Structures are given as structure tokens and as C-alpha cells.
Amino acid sequence: MTTGNDTTAHDRRDATAGDGDTLRVLGADKELAARIDAELTAFNNSATGADDEADLSVRVTDADGEIVAGLTGWTWGDCAGINTVWVREDRRAEGWGGRLLRAAEEEARRRGCTQISVASFSFQAPDFYRRNGYLDTGRREGIPGGHVDHHFWKSLVTDPADAVRVVALVELPEVEAGRRYEDTVLGLLGRHGGRLERRLRTGDGHTEVHVIRFDTRDGYDAFLADPERVAPRAALGDAAPTARVLEVHEA
């Protein structure tokens, strides 16, 4: 139960001595949520230069005005995201889910977005997003009931079927020189439609694992041939990293 400003009857209060500040562990707190949202929005806008964050929704109603299906999400700069997708139980298997996605994607494109993301629990609809061209980018284990939280991404400007994902096992003979080179090379990905999904390294720093996705094979080939990638590598000589690269896809 909540009253007043949404604090619970079981607030825990810890005051630091002498300064009058109070720490409280609460339930819902609308005032706090609104303040944090405003502060972080201002900070994010300043850091990115994008100040056009906006809600996005798609609603389907029947002849009686009752809600049949809906989608909620957001757009911000060239990014879009889906928060929730729902179809009424008696109207499922009619294709509304796909139509909701297509409508949201089209509106995101109209607003200038080039990419869209979504998360789905394993008991919800991860395969639905895969069928609609969304690519797995990560997963979180340990959801109640032994379930998994799947994270997806989709390009709004290229065909998802053209995407290429690679895993590179990179050996660094000289750790510091090799790491500087890899920092430089990975910084070139964006110009070729590439994105670094994961970068891991061993405890001694001599080996790194990179998971990289390219929107197209042409982008991948252009990255490999980029002079700003090739020239620094030649300059390193024997200190240049060596890599074993594997093309991979979801199992």
C-alpha cells in the first residue's frame, strides 16, 4: 500500500550523524523517479548532443473501441527502442505482432532512426523477433523460473539477412603496443557499418576476444582493406597482433 508521496509503511531510515541527511529505502516514489528522469535526460542530451527523445506507440482497436494490440517504445537521435508489445489473447495468431513491429519501424525511420532494439524474456517471444530480422546481441541468465532475458538489435537501413558476425581471437605479442593498435582499429568499425558487441581479454592481457557485427559483407571487406587499419599494422612489424577470425551465427 502507498500513501502520500508513495512511501511505504516499512520505510527504512538511516541518518548520517550531524549533517541532517537521511537515506530511505522505499517502494514506489513518483517524485524521485520524475526528478531522476529529468536529471539523467538533461545529462544524456548534453553528453550526446541529441535532445529529441520522444515516446512512440502503436495502438490497435476493434469496432467497439476496445484495445486489440499495442506497442510502446521510444526514439532518440538515430536510435529507436521497443519497451512493450502485447496482443489480446483472443486475437493472437492474426499477424498483429508483425504489423505492430512494421508500423513502429516505419515511424522510427520517419523520425530519422537507423537502428532499433528490444529485449524479450525466453517465455515471451524471442523467436518472433528473430523471424522479423532482429539479431541477438546478448542475454542475461537468472530470470525467475530459470528463464533468460534476450536482447536484440535490428538495422533500419540495411537488410538483416546481409549482416555478418565474426569472432576474432587476437594474440598480442606486445601488450601495450597491441592494445593501442586494437583501440585504433576498433574505432574504425563505425565508418564501415560495424559494431563491437563484446571485447574480452585474458588476465595476462596477451589475448583478446572480439565479437563484431557488420551490417553487410561489403562493409566487412571495406574494414579489412581500410588503409588506416593496414598501415599501423605494418608499422608494428613483429609486435603486430595476430588474429584467428571465425564467421559465426546464432545456434
Secondary structure, 3 states (H helix, E strand, C coil): CCECCCECCCCEEEECCCCCCEEEECCCCHHHHHHHHHHHHHHHHHHHCCCCCEEEEEEEECCCCCEEEEEEEEEECCEEEEEEEEECHHHCCCCHHHHHHHHHHHHHHHCCCCEEEEEEECCCCHHHHHHCCCEEEEEEEEECCCEEEEEEEEECCCCHHHCEEEEEEEECCCHHHHHHHHHHHHCCHHHHCEEEEEEEECCCCCEEEEEEEECCHHHHHHHHHCHHHHHHHHHHHHHCCEEEEEEECCC
